[in-house]
Amino acid sequence: MKSQQDFHTREEIDQLVAEIYRALDTTEERLDGRCDDIYFPMDLSISALTSKIEAIQGELVEIQSYIAR
């Protein structure tokens, strides 16, 4: 039994390719959004911790200079 091959016009193929690219773009946008939701808050937390560490280091320098007097 011979299988019947499906033939598609160039227009149909172009439409299928366009739909694939739209799906890829949508997926990429969703992944970007999820990454932003995860990493942006973490980046803010790390920045806040870094600022606090720098402030504490400054206070330690002041304490050390006070003790050295």
C-alpha positions in Angstrom: 0.0 0.0 0.0 1.5 3.3 -1.1 1.3 6.2 1.3 -0.1 9.4 -0.1 2.3 12.3 0.4 1.0 15.6 1.6 1.9 18.5 -0.7 1.7 22.1 0.6 1.8 25.3 -1.4 4.5 27.8 -0.7 1.9 30.1 0.9 0.9 27.3 3.3 4.5 26.6 4.2 5.1 30.3 4.8 2.1 30.5 7.0 3.2 27.5 9.0 6.7 29.0 9.4 5.2 32.3 10.5 3.1 30.5 13.2 6.2 28.7 14.4 8.1 31.9 14.8 5.1 33.5 16.6 5.0 30.6 19.0 8.8 30.9 19.6 8.5 34.6 20.2 5.7 34.1 22.7 7.6 31.4 24.5 10.8 33.6 24.6 8.8 36.5 26.0 7.3 34.3 28.7 10.7 32.9 29.7 12.1 36.4 29.8 9.3 37.5 32.1 9.8 34.6 34.4 13.6 35.2 34.6 12.9 38.9 35.4 10.4 37.8 38.1 13.0 35.5 39.6 16.3 37.4 39.2 15.3 41.1 39.4 14.1 40.8 43.0 17.2 38.7 43.9 19.4 41.4 42.3 17.7 44.0 44.4 18.3 41.9 47.5 22.0 41.5 46.7 22.4 45.2 46.1 20.7 46.0 49.4 23.0 43.5 51.2 26.0 45.0 49.5 25.0 48.5 50.7 24.6 47.2 54.3 28.0 45.5 54.2 29.6 48.6 53.0 28.0 50.7 55.7 29.1 48.1 58.4 32.7 48.2 57.0 32.7 52.0 57.3 31.5 51.7 60.9 34.3 49.1 61.6 36.9 51.5 60.2 35.5 54.3 62.5 35.6 51.9 65.6 39.2 50.8 64.7 40.4 54.4 64.4 38.7 55.2 67.7 40.3 52.3 69.4 43.7 53.2 67.9 43.7 56.6 69.6 
